[in-house]
Amino acid sequence: MDELGSLRRSRRGKEKTEPNFGTYHHSTSTTSRKIRIVAKSMFADAFASLPFERDEELMILDVGCGLGFLSCVSAEFFKNSRITGIDTFKHTSLKRSSLEKAKENARILGFSDRIDFMKGNVFEFTPAEKFDIIVSNLVIHNFGKKRFEAYTRISSWAQAGSFFVIGDLFFSPETDITQLAKAFKMLKQIKPKSGFRQYALLVMSKVNPTKEK
């Protein structure tokens, strides 16, 4: 599987519908596909570095799930995980995004029973539980200065032993890392081997709150 978009065939050899993960703004469908191929490889490397077995029953949150690409990548890597994907499905950063299309992509790839997509705003989302892994790809930079508030909210959905894996465009990487360090410990930074300037993938663990003396 490359970007989770290769044609799948039934047992009788008939071609199945191909999932459509959309086109990023200021991009083309071909370039968007290439970006996802690179991102999938980087996220797989990041997931492999985490202290989890691939068959563990993990709870994963995909922040800004769009049409479900990263949710499906997560479901494929962690075979028994359950993924929640939240998005407003209104932002122009991903053309023609919709909740229905995200669900259809998961159905096509056979992940419907483990992925739950819902409409949600990162600044209003209030989950009833904590997550083992929180992921996000090419979303947070769209918030501008409000991304720092987003980092704080995301940290509140993690617990000791949780991890935050974010792939994004970091135009001021030192500033973002400083903000993230308030709640997370940096474990690994992955950069593309070529191209995709300013894109990086950060792997972080939740910092234990300092006990009051």
Buried (B, 14 or more C-beta within 10 A) or exposed (E): EEBBBEEBEEEEEEEEEBBBBBBBEEBEEEEBBBBBBBBBBBBEEBBEBBEBEBEEEBBBBBBBBBBBBBBBBBBBBBEEBBBBBBBEBEBEBBEEBBBEBBBBBBBBBEBBEBBBBEEBEBEEBEEEEBBBBBBBBBBBBBBEEEBBEBBEBBBEBBEEEBBBBBBBBBEEBEEBBEBBEEBBBEBEBBEBEEEBEEBBBBBBBBBEEEEEE
